Amino acid sequence: MPLEEVLVSIGSAALAGGLFGLVGYFKNKKQEEAFEGFDAKAFFVSVVGSAVVGGIASYMGVAPDVVSSGAIGIAVFQGLRKLAEAIFK
């Protein structure tokens, strides 16, 4: 698989993860309290995790759902949660 395809897949997965996280966050907030309680750790994990899962799925030639629901997806997101704990103290 060409590197360009993997990079495009990683970028599109990161964009989709970011948009999904933002839409879900703002959907449940009132306008006057839009940024109260924003969890940067959870947002980081969503965006980076989606990018990693998208890249792995593209490399393996499978759908992202296959990777995210398997052991690889669990390991990716748990590892990113630990990394986020260290970064966002």
Secondary structure, DSSP 8 states (H G I E B T S, - for coil): --HHHHHHHHHHHHHHHHHHHHHHHHHTS-GGGTTTT--HHHHHHHHHHHHHHHHHHHHHTS-HHHHHTSHHHHHHHHHHHHHHHHH--
